[in-house]
């Protein structure tokens, strides 16, 4: 087998491979002889079909199949002999596939970069220091009560936070415009979902009242025809509703998994979940800063575009499924969710994946079984039957592997933090959670 290699650009390589014709012809003949033992053709007894007939009837298809196998096998042999690590699938181009002649093709692909891990030390990490207060617990419980509350009509003027039911007709220079009319529109005031001045104008209205508002559409409004346009809306308020919070009773407690113990046990469970969330948020915020430092220290590494493209496709599919979508063959997901939405985050993930993999190898790390067990138990503690969840993780190799990968990342973070400057910052519960939200992934 003949192999030549050239660097086309950056991480891209092009292999030219030549495979002797006898390797292909021999494989074709073997497949035809094997098939002849079982093939049934009119006029011939089973197993007695002449090779010439087999070649005429099946030779072209079998040769095509063999060439595909030979390309796959010879490509693997070539990259091993040249000590290459392909990233993504190669692009194969035929040079010669003619029968009786050597098979020749080119394979163009990217390789994994050779990484030189640099020291990541002396950087500053901000660590929020917070606790869950009784007031924080009260706030969360109020959110739970709102989620299970009931809207009830009231005979009073609408206030911010109230929900109104309105009819409205929008006009421009006295003429109604498309999309400016609605009936029985439900609207929670103060959410900012309508154009500026609309919700504010409804505040103070009672059921049965009418009012005309003068408003101006924003310059960046979705419809170009209405951008910056002055308009009027005639509004009829049909109902004002206020949210009546769900009572603190056994029904509410049971809906959040507390069967016995009443309000005190419910509050304890809520607080424990909040403390777990706070602990994870602080860890995530710290981890993000370490990852940023690792990326900054290796900003000059090349990243295979094929890996970024794969990551983009994966993120696009995940987002589509999160919104309840099921991709079909006819659907063009790229037009619905273009690459630009994911590319920056995808590149970050790929860069970190390459760097962390190299660092794990250099540090000779193995996932600590005790830490794996601790993480699984922490995840399982949020379920009704924790032991069932623990058993499931240990019985599913793929899921267990994902947990081990997370633990290995955390072990890298711990190693890097040994040389970092940690500055503790007094924080509230909500601020600590907010600090962990950017750049997760």
ZIBEL-V906475 format. One record per backbone hydrogen bond with DSSP energy under -1.0 kcal/mol. NH is the residue of the N-H (numbers start at 0). CO is the residue of the C=O. Records with the same first field share a line. If there is no record, write none. Layout:
BEGIN
NH: CO ; CO
END
This chain:
BEGIN
1: 17
3: 15
5: 13
7: 11
11: 8
12: 108
13: 5
14: 106
15: 3
16: 104
17: 1
18: 102
22: 19
23: 19
24: 20
25: 21
26: 22
27: 23
28: 24
29: 25
30: 26
31: 27
32: 28
33: 29
34: 30
35: 31
37: 34
38: 34
43: 40
47: 44
53: 49
54: 50
55: 51
56: 52
57: 53
58: 54
61: 57
62: 58
63: 59
64: 60
65: 61
66: 62
67: 63
68: 64
69: 65
70: 66
71: 67
72: 68
73: 69
74: 70
75: 71
76: 72
77: 73
78: 74
79: 75
80: 76
81: 77
82: 79
83: 78
86: 109
90: 107
92: 105
94: 103
95: 103
100: 97
102: 18
103: 95
104: 16
105: 92
106: 14
107: 90
108: 12
110: 10
111: 84
121: 418
124: 420
126: 422
128: 424
136: 132
137: 133
138: 134
139: 135
140: 136
141: 137
142: 138
143: 139
144: 140
145: 141
146: 142
147: 143
148: 145
149: 243
151: 241
153: 239
155: 153
157: 204
160: 188
161: 158
162: 240
163: 186
164: 238
165: 184
166: 235
167: 181
168: 233
169: 179
170: 231
171: 174
174: 171
176: 169
179: 176
181: 167
184: 165
186: 163
188: 161
190: 187
197: 194
200: 196
202: 198
203: 157
204: 201
207: 236
208: 205
210: 234
212: 232
214: 230
216: 228
220: 217
225: 222
227: 217
228: 225
230: 214
231: 170
232: 212
233: 168
234: 210
235: 166
236: 208
237: 164
238: 164
240: 162
241: 151
243: 149
245: 144
248: 246
252: 248
253: 249
254: 250
255: 252
256: 253
257: 252
265: 261
266: 262
267: 263
268: 264
269: 265
270: 266
271: 267
272: 268
273: 269
274: 270
275: 271
276: 272
277: 273
278: 274
279: 275
280: 276
281: 277
282: 278
283: 279
284: 280
285: 281
286: 282
287: 283
288: 284
289: 285
290: 286
291: 287
292: 288
293: 289
294: 290
295: 291
296: 292
300: 297
307: 303
308: 304
309: 305
310: 306
311: 307
312: 308
313: 309
314: 310
315: 311
316: 312
317: 313
318: 314
319: 315
320: 316
321: 317
322: 318
323: 320
324: 319
330: 327
332: 330
335: 331
336: 332
340: 337
341: 338
342: 338
345: 341
346: 342
347: 343
348: 344
349: 345
350: 346
351: 347
352: 348
353: 349
354: 350
355: 351
356: 352
357: 353
358: 354
359: 355
360: 356
361: 357
362: 358
364: 359
371: 367
372: 368
373: 369
374: 370
375: 371
376: 372
377: 373
378: 374
379: 375
380: 376
381: 378
382: 379
388: 384
389: 385
390: 386
391: 387
392: 388
393: 389
395: 391
399: 395
400: 396
401: 397
402: 398
403: 399
404: 400
405: 401
406: 402
407: 403
408: 404
409: 405
410: 406
411: 407
412: 408
413: 409
414: 410
415: 411
416: 412
418: 415
419: 416
420: 122
422: 124
424: 126
426: 128
431: 427
432: 428
433: 429
434: 430
436: 433
439: 436
END
